Amino acid sequence: MHWILVFIGGGMGSMLRYFISQQLLHSKHFPWATLMSNVLATALLALLVVYLKSGDKPSWLLPLIGVGFCGGFSTFSTFSAENVQLFEQGQWALLTVNILLSLGAGFGVFLVVSRINTPN
């Protein structure tokens, strides 16, 4: 039955990602919307992981939020496509910044959130 939760969460996450890309962060020079979606999804997943480690929690949270919402909200495929586009345009500096910033921010956010919210 968890597949329904993944389906619902994934749809909500995808809709939010689409809204951000269309309404909030439209830039033809740098993929800010994808970066924002991926970092926010990573932060939310880190919070969820820490929360789930802190005791007996409802089993529906991980499929709904962790797999579904965060999976739909983040997007490795768009990240890859935008990097190929920057590569083909010869935008070496923007390509490098996007890759390093996305990976560094994702890793850093997860690390910081998981350390700050880890129960003692």
C-alpha positions as CSV (number, residue, x, y, z in Angstrom):
1,M,0.0,0.0,0.0
2,H,3.0,2.3,0.3
3,W,3.1,2.8,-3.4
4,I,0.0,5.0,-3.2
5,L,1.9,7.2,-0.7
6,V,4.9,7.4,-3.0
7,F,2.5,8.3,-5.9
8,I,0.8,11.1,-4.0
9,G,4.1,12.5,-2.5
10,G,5.8,12.3,-5.9
11,G,3.0,14.2,-7.6
12,M,3.1,16.9,-4.9
13,G,6.9,17.2,-5.1
14,S,6.8,17.4,-8.9
15,M,4.2,20.0,-8.9
16,L,6.2,22.2,-6.5
17,R,9.3,21.7,-8.6
18,Y,7.4,22.8,-11.7
19,F,6.0,25.8,-9.9
20,I,9.4,26.9,-8.8
21,S,10.8,26.5,-12.3
22,Q,8.0,28.4,-13.9
23,Q,7.1,31.1,-11.4
24,L,9.9,31.8,-9.0
25,L,13.4,31.3,-10.5
26,H,13.3,31.6,-14.2
27,S,16.8,32.2,-15.6
28,K,18.2,31.3,-19.0
29,H,21.8,31.7,-17.8
30,F,22.0,29.5,-14.7
31,P,19.7,26.7,-13.5
32,W,18.7,28.3,-10.2
33,A,15.4,26.5,-10.0
34,T,16.9,23.1,-10.2
35,L,19.6,24.0,-7.7
36,M,17.0,25.3,-5.3
37,S,14.7,22.3,-5.7
38,N,17.5,19.8,-5.2
39,V,18.9,21.6,-2.1
40,L,15.5,22.0,-0.5
41,A,14.6,18.4,-1.1
42,T,17.9,17.3,0.4
43,A,17.3,19.4,3.5
44,L,13.8,18.0,3.9
45,L,15.1,14.4,3.5
46,A,17.8,15.1,6.0
47,L,15.3,16.4,8.5
48,L,13.1,13.3,7.9
49,V,16.0,10.9,8.3
50,V,16.9,12.5,11.7
51,Y,13.3,12.6,12.8
52,L,12.8,8.9,11.9
53,K,15.9,7.9,13.8
54,S,14.6,9.5,17.0
55,G,12.1,6.8,17.9
56,D,9.0,5.0,16.9
57,K,7.5,7.0,14.0
58,P,4.6,6.4,11.6
59,S,5.6,4.0,8.8
60,W,3.9,6.2,6.1
61,L,6.3,9.1,6.5
62,L,9.2,7.7,4.5
63,P,7.3,6.6,1.4
64,L,5.2,9.8,1.3
65,I,7.8,12.4,2.1
66,G,11.2,10.7,1.7
67,V,10.6,8.6,-1.4
68,G,7.6,10.4,-3.0
69,F,7.8,14.1,-2.2
70,C,11.6,14.4,-2.1
71,G,12.0,12.2,-5.1
72,G,9.5,14.2,-7.1
73,F,10.8,17.6,-5.9
74,S,14.5,16.9,-6.6
75,T,15.6,16.1,-10.1
76,F,18.9,14.5,-11.2
77,S,17.7,14.2,-14.8
78,T,17.1,17.9,-15.2
79,F,20.4,18.7,-13.4
80,S,22.1,16.4,-15.9
81,A,20.3,17.9,-18.9
82,E,21.1,21.5,-17.9
83,N,24.8,20.5,-17.4
84,V,24.9,19.1,-20.9
85,Q,23.3,22.3,-22.2
86,L,25.9,24.4,-20.5
87,F,28.6,22.1,-21.8
88,E,27.3,22.3,-25.4
89,Q,27.2,26.1,-25.1
90,G,30.8,26.2,-24.0
91,Q,29.8,27.8,-20.6
92,W,32.6,26.1,-18.8
93,A,32.6,28.4,-15.7
94,L,28.8,28.1,-15.2
95,L,29.0,24.3,-15.8
96,T,31.7,23.9,-13.2
97,V,29.9,26.2,-10.7
98,N,26.6,24.4,-11.2
99,I,28.2,20.9,-10.6
100,L,30.3,22.0,-7.6
101,L,27.6,24.1,-6.0
102,S,24.9,21.5,-6.5
103,L,27.0,18.6,-5.1
104,G,28.6,20.7,-2.4
105,A,25.4,22.3,-1.3
106,G,23.5,19.0,-1.3
107,F,26.2,17.2,0.7
108,G,26.7,20.2,3.0
109,V,23.0,20.7,3.7
110,F,22.5,17.0,4.5
111,L,25.6,16.9,6.8
112,V,24.7,20.1,8.6
113,V,21.0,19.3,9.1
114,S,21.7,15.8,10.3
115,R,24.4,17.0,12.8
116,I,22.3,19.9,14.1
117,N,19.2,17.9,14.6
118,T,20.7,14.6,15.9
119,P,19.3,13.9,19.3
120,N,21.8,13.5,22.1
